[in-house]
Amino acid sequence: MSNDVIKVFVGCDPNNCDLEQMMVLDYSIHKHTSLPVEIVWMQLSHDPESFWYSDPKLGKGWDTAKWATPFSGFRWAIPEYCDYSGRAIYMDADMVVLDDLAALWQHPIEGQTIVAAKSHTDMTRLCTCVWDCQKAKSVIPDIQKLRKDANAHRKMMKFIRKNPQLIEPYQDSYNCVDGEDLDIKDIKILHYSDMGSQFSHQYSLPRLKQEGASHWFDGDIMQHPRTDLVQLFDTYYHEALDNGYQLEDYRVTPFGDFGQKTHRRYTGNKITRPNETKSFFAKMFKR
């Protein structure tokens, strides 16, 4: 596997809200990774031939109405995109890679397991995961079934949690959510997961306002509690620019409106908001 090209699939917004995240992620991957990398940016598309095709007006393609992000359900289509062959890494766009992806790429996926992911007894996260695409074929529905069902993403997450034998747990912090009280030197992949405190907002929100656009996240914006992580993102952002990376390299023709869950009741996570308490109704509806 040492001569493989690492395939990385990244879920991102289709209306140019995530340009800063995409640039920093791209730069951080190539800064640290020893093997060649191929990145596929997964964004909603009006092209019927695209794997990420969606037409909300006609009710065709992906139905995103119940997704928390514009790309939540795409991760399940990756094995089929790869013709059920080889491996593929999935990542959200809000990541900074701080270690060689080759180690994650080569992580064991043995026995009945189909995916290497962050998993504990009470929690499973597929925000960064490695698919064994061939083994996933017998478990994951085909893309036509996934597209038709607005609840497919929720159902698949529930199915995976109920079948832990399908998951090969990580051995390291390849999906370190908002720092998790770790020193930066101990983080392999930083996931600044709280959508309200994402480091990229300080750049993207003023840019979008100037462009006459708005961000897909419609919840409250707050300061991230870890200033060292804020500074880390800033360092990588400016390093990327200094090394010839440009936001315009990631810009696409805007997709336009798409169905999505609102974030007006969004409460982040216990790491960024340890004193946040959810209401009875928020808990009931898992918001």
MIVEX-299189 format. One record per residue (C-alpha): residue in three letters; x, y, z. Coordinates in pm, 1 decimal, always signed. Example, Ala and Ser with C-alpha at 12.3 -4.5 7.8 and 13.67 -1.06 7.14 Angstrom:
<site residu="ala" east="+1230.0" north="-450.0" up="+780.0"/>
<site residu="ser" east="+1367.0" north="-106.0" up="+714.0"/>
END
This chain:
<site residu="met" east="+0.0" north="+0.0" up="+0.0"/>
<site residu="ser" east="+304.3" north="+227.5" up="+28.8"/>
<site residu="asn" east="+277.6" north="+332.3" up="-337.1"/>
<site residu="asp" east="-94.8" north="+410.6" up="-325.3"/>
<site residu="val" east="-249.8" north="+744.5" up="-398.9"/>
<site residu="ile" east="-448.6" north="+844.0" up="-90.5"/>
<site residu="lys" east="-806.7" north="+924.3" up="-188.6"/>
<site residu="val" east="-961.0" north="+1192.7" up="+31.6"/>
<site residu="phe" east="-1328.2" north="+1286.8" up="-3.4"/>
<site residu="val" east="-1422.5" north="+1616.8" up="+158.6"/>
<site residu="gly" east="-1776.7" north="+1731.6" up="+229.6"/>
<site residu="cys" east="-1816.5" north="+2105.8" up="+171.5"/>
<site residu="asp" east="-2068.4" north="+2376.8" up="+93.9"/>
<site residu="pro" east="-2170.7" north="+2435.0" up="-272.4"/>
<site residu="asn" east="-2208.9" north="+2815.3" up="-243.8"/>
<site residu="asn" east="-1848.8" north="+2915.7" up="-166.8"/>
<site residu="cys" east="-1900.2" north="+2956.9" up="+206.8"/>
<site residu="asp" east="-1621.1" north="+2712.9" up="+292.9"/>
<site residu="leu" east="-1337.1" north="+2843.3" up="+74.4"/>
<site residu="glu" east="-1117.3" north="+2922.5" up="+374.7"/>
<site residu="gln" east="-1173.1" north="+2579.5" up="+524.4"/>
<site residu="met" east="-1100.6" north="+2408.4" up="+194.3"/>
<site residu="met" east="-776.7" north="+2598.9" up="+141.3"/>
<site residu="val" east="-645.3" north="+2533.3" up="+492.2"/>
<site residu="leu" east="-740.8" north="+2165.7" up="+479.1"/>
<site residu="asp" east="-579.0" north="+2119.3" up="+137.5"/>
<site residu="tyr" east="-259.9" north="+2292.5" up="+249.7"/>
<site residu="ser" east="-241.8" north="+2102.1" up="+579.8"/>
<site residu="ile" east="-287.2" north="+1766.3" up="+405.3"/>
<site residu="his" east="-3.2" north="+1831.8" up="+163.6"/>
<site residu="lys" east="+215.5" north="+1989.1" up="+432.7"/>
<site residu="his" east="+226.1" north="+1667.0" up="+633.0"/>
<site residu="thr" east="+148.7" north="+1374.9" up="+400.9"/>
<site residu="ser" east="+425.2" north="+1159.7" up="+256.2"/>
<site residu="leu" east="+219.4" north="+988.8" up="-16.5"/>
<site residu="pro" east="+43.2" north="+1140.0" up="-319.7"/>
<site residu="val" east="-309.1" north="+1262.2" up="-239.4"/>
<site residu="glu" east="-616.9" north="+1297.1" up="-459.1"/>
<site residu="ile" east="-888.9" north="+1519.6" up="-311.9"/>
<site residu="val" east="-1252.5" north="+1499.3" up="-422.4"/>
<site residu="trp" east="-1456.8" north="+1798.6" up="-304.5"/>
<site residu="met" east="-1810.0" north="+1672.2" up="-250.8"/>
<site residu="gln" east="-2050.3" north="+1957.2" up="-326.4"/>
<site residu="leu" east="-2411.8" north="+1964.1" up="-437.2"/>
<site residu="ser" east="-2433.3" north="+1981.7" up="-815.2"/>
<site residu="his" east="-2700.6" north="+2054.5" up="-1076.4"/>
<site residu="asp" east="-2529.9" north="+1810.9" up="-1314.6"/>
<site residu="pro" east="-2743.6" north="+1493.0" up="-1340.7"/>
<site residu="glu" east="-2426.2" north="+1293.9" up="-1414.1"/>
<site residu="ser" east="-2262.9" north="+1400.8" up="-1087.2"/>
<site residu="phe" east="-2264.9" north="+1171.7" up="-783.8"/>
<site residu="trp" east="-2365.4" north="+1479.6" up="-584.7"/>
<site residu="tyr" east="-2659.1" north="+1574.4" up="-809.9"/>
<site residu="ser" east="-2956.6" north="+1744.7" up="-652.1"/>
<site residu="asp" east="-3254.6" north="+1935.2" up="-790.2"/>
<site residu="pro" east="-3466.7" north="+2054.6" up="-496.1"/>
<site residu="lys" east="-3731.4" north="+2209.7" up="-724.1"/>
<site residu="leu" east="-3794.0" north="+1888.2" up="-912.6"/>
<site residu="gly" east="-3735.8" north="+1663.1" up="-613.5"/>
<site residu="lys" east="-3458.4" north="+1471.5" up="-787.0"/>
<site residu="gly" east="-3117.8" north="+1361.1" up="-668.9"/>
<site residu="trp" east="-3009.6" north="+1405.7" up="-306.7"/>
<site residu="asp" east="-3275.3" north="+1521.2" up="-61.0"/>
<site residu="thr" east="-3083.9" north="+1735.2" up="+191.4"/>
<site residu="ala" east="-3382.9" north="+1874.3" up="+380.0"/>
<site residu="lys" east="-3301.3" north="+1693.7" up="+706.0"/>
<site residu="trp" east="-2923.5" north="+1723.9" up="+694.0"/>
<site residu="ala" east="-2733.0" north="+1939.2" up="+943.9"/>
<site residu="thr" east="-2483.0" north="+2037.6" up="+672.6"/>
<site residu="pro" east="-2498.1" north="+2062.0" up="+291.3"/>
<site residu="phe" east="-2303.7" north="+1736.2" up="+266.6"/>
<site residu="ser" east="-2403.0" north="+1518.3" up="+565.1"/>
<site residu="gly" east="-2522.3" north="+1216.6" up="+365.5"/>
<site residu="phe" east="-2250.9" north="+1213.2" up="+99.7"/>
<site residu="arg" east="-2012.2" north="+996.7" up="+304.2"/>
<site residu="trp" east="-2230.0" north="+689.4" up="+243.4"/>
<site residu="ala" east="-2190.2" north="+717.1" up="-135.5"/>
<site residu="ile" east="-1810.2" north="+711.9" up="-130.8"/>
<site residu="pro" east="-1762.4" north="+332.1" up="-161.8"/>
<site residu="glu" east="-1988.3" north="+324.1" up="-469.6"/>
<site residu="tyr" east="-1808.7" north="+630.1" up="-615.1"/>
<site residu="cys" east="-1488.7" north="+422.5" up="-587.4"/>
<site residu="asp" east="-1655.8" north="+128.5" up="-766.7"/>
<site residu="tyr" east="-1639.4" north="-63.8" up="-439.0"/>
<site residu="ser" east="-1264.1" north="-95.1" up="-473.7"/>
<site residu="gly" east="-972.7" north="+4.5" up="-251.7"/>
<site residu="arg" east="-988.3" north="+253.7" up="+32.1"/>
<site residu="ala" east="-1114.7" north="+607.7" up="+74.6"/>
<site residu="ile" east="-1084.3" north="+864.8" up="+351.7"/>
<site residu="tyr" east="-1384.5" north="+1083.7" up="+429.8"/>
<site residu="met" east="-1341.5" north="+1419.2" up="+602.5"/>
<site residu="asp" east="-1557.9" north="+1720.9" up="+679.9"/>
<site residu="ala" east="-1412.4" north="+2046.4" up="+547.3"/>
<site residu="asp" east="-1360.9" north="+2189.5" up="+896.8"/>
<site residu="met" east="-1039.2" north="+2000.9" up="+963.0"/>
<site residu="val" east="-669.3" north="+2080.5" up="+999.8"/>
<site residu="val" east="-438.6" north="+1785.7" up="+936.1"/>
<site residu="leu" east="-137.7" north="+1783.5" up="+1169.3"/>
<site residu="asp" east="+9.9" north="+1441.3" up="+1093.1"/>
<site residu="asp" east="+95.7" north="+1219.3" up="+796.3"/>
<site residu="leu" east="-230.8" north="+1086.5" up="+647.0"/>
<site residu="ala" east="-42.3" north="+775.8" up="+535.6"/>
<site residu="ala" east="-73.6" north="+637.1" up="+888.9"/>
<site residu="leu" east="-452.6" north="+679.0" up="+885.3"/>
<site residu="trp" east="-471.6" north="+545.8" up="+528.9"/>
<site residu="gln" east="-298.8" north="+225.5" up="+638.7"/>
<site residu="his" east="-500.1" north="+178.8" up="+958.7"/>
<site residu="pro" east="-619.0" north="-183.9" up="+996.4"/>
<site residu="ile" east="-974.6" north="-263.8" up="+883.6"/>
<site residu="glu" east="-1008.3" north="-630.5" up="+970.7"/>
<site residu="gly" east="-1268.9" north="-902.1" up="+1015.0"/>
<site residu="gln" east="-1627.3" north="-780.5" up="+975.0"/>
<site residu="thr" east="-1529.9" north="-414.3" up="+997.6"/>
<site residu="ile" east="-1593.5" north="-192.8" up="+697.2"/>
<site residu="val" east="-1472.9" north="+143.4" up="+827.8"/>
<site residu="ala" east="-1206.2" north="+279.4" up="+1062.3"/>
<site residu="ala" east="-1356.0" north="+556.6" up="+1273.3"/>
<site residu="lys" east="-1366.3" north="+723.7" up="+1612.4"/>
<site residu="ser" east="-1576.8" north="+498.7" up="+1828.9"/>
<site residu="his" east="-1637.9" north="+443.3" up="+2198.1"/>
<site residu="thr" east="-1914.2" north="+267.7" up="+2387.8"/>
<site residu="asp" east="-2143.6" north="+571.7" up="+2384.7"/>
<site residu="met" east="-2033.0" north="+752.1" up="+2070.8"/>
<site residu="thr" east="-1945.2" north="+692.7" up="+1705.7"/>
<site residu="arg" east="-1814.3" north="+966.0" up="+1478.3"/>
<site residu="leu" east="-1769.3" north="+931.2" up="+1103.0"/>
<site residu="cys" east="-1651.0" north="+1290.8" up="+1050.7"/>
<site residu="thr" east="-1312.4" north="+1147.1" up="+958.3"/>
<site residu="cys" east="-1314.2" north="+782.5" up="+861.6"/>
<site residu="val" east="-1150.1" north="+530.8" up="+629.9"/>
<site residu="trp" east="-1374.1" north="+311.7" up="+416.3"/>
<site residu="asp" east="-1287.8" north="-33.9" up="+292.0"/>
<site residu="cys" east="-1499.7" north="+19.3" up="-16.9"/>
<site residu="gln" east="-1529.6" north="-344.8" up="-118.8"/>
<site residu="lys" east="-1644.2" north="-459.9" up="+224.4"/>
<site residu="ala" east="-1888.9" north="-168.9" up="+251.6"/>
<site residu="lys" east="-2081.0" north="-285.9" up="-56.2"/>
<site residu="ser" east="-2272.3" north="-553.7" up="+135.2"/>
<site residu="val" east="-2375.5" north="-307.8" up="+407.6"/>
<site residu="ile" east="-2448.8" north="+34.3" up="+257.5"/>
<site residu="pro" east="-2750.6" north="+88.9" up="+27.6"/>
<site residu="asp" east="-2678.4" north="+199.3" up="-329.0"/>
<site residu="ile" east="-2682.6" north="+565.5" up="-421.3"/>
<site residu="gln" east="-3033.4" north="+558.1" up="-567.8"/>
<site residu="lys" east="-3179.2" north="+443.4" up="-235.8"/>
<site residu="leu" east="-2967.8" north="+690.6" up="-39.3"/>
<site residu="arg" east="-3077.4" north="+982.6" up="-256.6"/>
<site residu="lys" east="-3448.4" north="+909.4" up="-233.8"/>
<site residu="asp" east="-3471.6" north="+894.9" up="+144.4"/>
<site residu="ala" east="-3430.3" north="+1226.8" up="+328.0"/>
<site residu="asn" east="-3375.3" north="+1026.1" up="+647.5"/>
<site residu="ala" east="-3110.8" north="+795.3" up="+497.9"/>
<site residu="his" east="-2820.0" north="+967.9" up="+672.8"/>
<site residu="arg" east="-2986.7" north="+949.0" up="+1013.6"/>
<site residu="lys" east="-3086.0" north="+586.2" up="+955.6"/>
<site residu="met" east="-2734.9" north="+487.1" up="+850.4"/>
<site residu="met" east="-2576.0" north="+656.1" up="+1151.7"/>
<site residu="lys" east="-2820.3" north="+474.4" up="+1378.4"/>
<site residu="phe" east="-2747.4" north="+145.2" up="+1201.5"/>
<site residu="ile" east="-2370.3" north="+187.6" up="+1238.5"/>
<site residu="arg" east="-2402.5" north="+270.2" up="+1609.8"/>
<site residu="lys" east="-2611.5" north="-41.5" up="+1665.6"/>
<site residu="asn" east="-2356.2" north="-257.3" up="+1482.9"/>
<site residu="pro" east="-2019.5" north="-174.5" up="+1641.5"/>
<site residu="gln" east="-1868.6" north="-487.3" up="+1485.8"/>
<site residu="leu" east="-1859.1" north="-289.9" up="+1159.2"/>
<site residu="ile" east="-1624.1" north="-26.0" up="+1304.0"/>
<site residu="glu" east="-1248.4" north="-51.2" up="+1350.8"/>
<site residu="pro" east="-1178.6" north="+203.1" up="+1629.1"/>
<site residu="tyr" east="-897.4" north="+452.6" up="+1590.4"/>
<site residu="gln" east="-583.9" north="+422.9" up="+1793.4"/>
<site residu="asp" east="-505.4" north="+797.4" up="+1777.0"/>
<site residu="ser" east="-667.7" north="+1141.3" up="+1766.0"/>
<site residu="tyr" east="-752.4" north="+1148.2" up="+1395.8"/>
<site residu="asn" east="-1077.2" north="+1325.5" up="+1476.0"/>
<site residu="cys" east="-994.1" north="+1552.0" up="+1770.1"/>
<site residu="val" east="-1310.3" north="+1751.6" up="+1827.9"/>
<site residu="asp" east="-1235.0" north="+2114.3" up="+1919.7"/>
<site residu="gly" east="-916.1" north="+2018.3" up="+2102.5"/>
<site residu="glu" east="-1056.3" north="+1777.8" up="+2365.1"/>
<site residu="asp" east="-810.2" north="+1915.0" up="+2625.6"/>
<site residu="leu" east="-514.9" north="+1781.1" up="+2424.6"/>
<site residu="asp" east="-195.7" north="+1972.1" up="+2351.2"/>
<site residu="ile" east="-155.4" north="+2055.6" up="+1984.5"/>
<site residu="lys" east="+143.0" north="+1820.0" up="+1962.3"/>
<site residu="asp" east="-87.6" north="+1529.4" up="+2052.7"/>
<site residu="ile" east="-349.6" north="+1604.3" up="+1785.9"/>
<site residu="lys" east="-334.1" north="+1417.7" up="+1454.3"/>
<site residu="ile" east="-634.8" north="+1582.9" up="+1287.9"/>
<site residu="leu" east="-807.4" north="+1880.7" up="+1447.4"/>
<site residu="his" east="-1181.1" north="+1895.2" up="+1386.5"/>
<site residu="tyr" east="-1316.0" north="+2238.3" up="+1478.2"/>
<site residu="ser" east="-1660.8" north="+2087.7" up="+1489.5"/>
<site residu="asp" east="-1873.9" north="+2345.5" up="+1673.1"/>
<site residu="met" east="-2031.7" north="+2527.0" up="+1378.9"/>
<site residu="gly" east="-2086.1" north="+2840.0" up="+1586.6"/>
<site residu="ser" east="-1720.1" north="+2888.0" up="+1680.4"/>
<site residu="gln" east="-1539.1" north="+2779.2" up="+1365.4"/>
<site residu="phe" east="-1205.1" north="+2952.7" up="+1313.1"/>
<site residu="ser" east="-1286.1" north="+3024.5" up="+947.8"/>
<site residu="his" east="-1579.6" north="+3251.6" up="+1033.5"/>
<site residu="gln" east="-1352.1" north="+3549.2" up="+1096.8"/>
<site residu="tyr" east="-1252.7" north="+3533.9" up="+728.9"/>
<site residu="ser" east="-1556.5" north="+3386.8" up="+555.0"/>
<site residu="leu" east="-1834.4" north="+3595.6" up="+710.1"/>
<site residu="pro" east="-1689.0" north="+3937.7" up="+612.2"/>
<site residu="arg" east="-1602.6" north="+3801.6" up="+266.5"/>
<site residu="leu" east="-1953.7" north="+3666.6" up="+211.2"/>
<site residu="lys" east="-2108.0" north="+3993.7" up="+329.3"/>
<site residu="gln" east="-1895.3" north="+4183.3" up="+79.6"/>
<site residu="glu" east="-2004.0" north="+3940.9" up="-192.8"/>
<site residu="gly" east="-2371.7" north="+3989.0" up="-103.9"/>
<site residu="ala" east="-2405.4" north="+3628.8" up="+13.4"/>
<site residu="ser" east="-2476.0" north="+3456.4" up="+343.5"/>
<site residu="his" east="-2334.4" north="+3152.8" up="+520.4"/>
<site residu="trp" east="-2527.8" north="+2824.3" up="+531.4"/>
<site residu="phe" east="-2491.8" north="+2814.7" up="+911.4"/>
<site residu="asp" east="-2776.9" north="+3025.9" up="+1052.6"/>
<site residu="gly" east="-2703.1" north="+2981.7" up="+1424.5"/>
<site residu="asp" east="-2527.7" north="+3209.1" up="+1673.0"/>
<site residu="ile" east="-2158.0" north="+3290.0" up="+1622.8"/>
<site residu="met" east="-1928.5" north="+3273.1" up="+1927.4"/>
<site residu="gln" east="-1559.2" north="+3281.7" up="+2012.6"/>
<site residu="his" east="-1377.7" north="+2948.4" up="+2031.7"/>
<site residu="pro" east="-1249.3" north="+2886.9" up="+2387.3"/>
<site residu="arg" east="-905.6" north="+2761.1" up="+2274.8"/>
<site residu="thr" east="-701.7" north="+3063.0" up="+2163.5"/>
<site residu="asp" east="-405.4" north="+2838.7" up="+2078.1"/>
<site residu="leu" east="-620.5" north="+2654.2" up="+1823.8"/>
<site residu="val" east="-746.3" north="+2983.1" up="+1680.8"/>
<site residu="gln" east="-383.2" north="+3087.4" up="+1634.6"/>
<site residu="leu" east="-302.0" north="+2750.0" up="+1478.5"/>
<site residu="phe" east="-569.9" north="+2796.7" up="+1213.2"/>
<site residu="asp" east="-449.0" north="+3151.9" up="+1145.6"/>
<site residu="thr" east="-92.8" north="+3025.5" up="+1103.3"/>
<site residu="tyr" east="-200.7" north="+2761.5" up="+852.3"/>
<site residu="tyr" east="-425.7" north="+3009.6" up="+670.6"/>
<site residu="his" east="-137.8" north="+3251.7" up="+613.5"/>
<site residu="glu" east="+111.4" north="+2974.7" up="+539.2"/>
<site residu="ala" east="-123.1" north="+2849.6" up="+267.0"/>
<site residu="leu" east="-138.8" north="+3194.2" up="+108.1"/>
<site residu="asp" east="+239.6" north="+3233.1" up="+134.0"/>
<site residu="asn" east="+280.7" north="+2898.6" up="-43.2"/>
<site residu="gly" east="+68.3" north="+2996.3" up="-341.5"/>
<site residu="tyr" east="-270.8" north="+2865.2" up="-232.6"/>
<site residu="gln" east="-561.1" north="+3097.0" up="-318.1"/>
<site residu="leu" east="-926.1" north="+3104.6" up="-217.3"/>
<site residu="glu" east="-1023.4" north="+3144.8" up="-581.2"/>
<site residu="asp" east="-879.4" north="+2800.7" up="-655.2"/>
<site residu="tyr" east="-1175.1" north="+2652.5" up="-466.4"/>
<site residu="arg" east="-1455.1" north="+2876.8" up="-590.8"/>
<site residu="val" east="-1737.2" north="+2718.1" up="-792.4"/>
<site residu="thr" east="-2050.6" north="+2843.3" up="-963.0"/>
<site residu="pro" east="-2291.1" north="+2875.8" up="-668.4"/>
<site residu="phe" east="-2547.5" north="+2598.0" up="-642.9"/>
<site residu="gly" east="-2817.3" north="+2819.1" up="-493.0"/>
<site residu="asp" east="-3086.6" north="+2725.7" up="-243.6"/>
<site residu="phe" east="-3103.4" north="+2377.4" up="-97.9"/>
<site residu="gly" east="-3306.5" north="+2214.7" up="+176.6"/>
<site residu="gln" east="-3141.4" north="+2199.3" up="+519.4"/>
<site residu="lys" east="-3218.1" north="+2186.9" up="+890.9"/>
<site residu="thr" east="-3204.0" north="+2521.2" up="+1068.4"/>
<site residu="his" east="-2934.0" north="+2582.8" up="+1329.0"/>
<site residu="arg" east="-3122.3" north="+2843.9" up="+1528.1"/>
<site residu="arg" east="-3137.0" north="+2604.9" up="+1826.5"/>
<site residu="tyr" east="-2785.1" north="+2473.5" up="+1773.2"/>
<site residu="thr" east="-2600.6" north="+2416.1" up="+2101.9"/>
<site residu="gly" east="-2259.6" north="+2294.9" up="+1984.0"/>
<site residu="asn" east="-2080.1" north="+2043.6" up="+2202.1"/>
<site residu="lys" east="-1966.2" north="+1999.0" up="+2562.5"/>
<site residu="ile" east="-1607.1" north="+2081.0" up="+2472.9"/>
<site residu="thr" east="-1673.0" north="+2433.1" up="+2343.7"/>
<site residu="arg" east="-1982.0" north="+2497.2" up="+2558.0"/>
<site residu="pro" east="-1943.1" north="+2298.6" up="+2882.2"/>
<site residu="asn" east="-2209.9" north="+2501.6" up="+3060.7"/>
<site residu="glu" east="-2466.7" north="+2475.4" up="+2782.9"/>
<site residu="thr" east="-2784.2" north="+2292.5" up="+2880.4"/>
<site residu="lys" east="-3037.4" north="+2169.4" up="+2630.1"/>
<site residu="ser" east="-3407.8" north="+2221.6" up="+2678.7"/>
<site residu="phe" east="-3644.0" north="+1927.3" up="+2712.2"/>
<site residu="phe" east="-3768.1" north="+1977.2" up="+2356.0"/>
<site residu="ala" east="-3415.6" north="+2010.3" up="+2218.1"/>
<site residu="lys" east="-3322.5" north="+1678.0" up="+2378.5"/>
<site residu="met" east="-3642.6" north="+1516.5" up="+2253.4"/>
<site residu="phe" east="-3575.3" north="+1620.7" up="+1893.2"/>
<site residu="lys" east="-3193.7" north="+1578.6" up="+1928.3"/>
<site residu="arg" east="-3117.1" north="+1938.0" up="+1831.0"/>
END
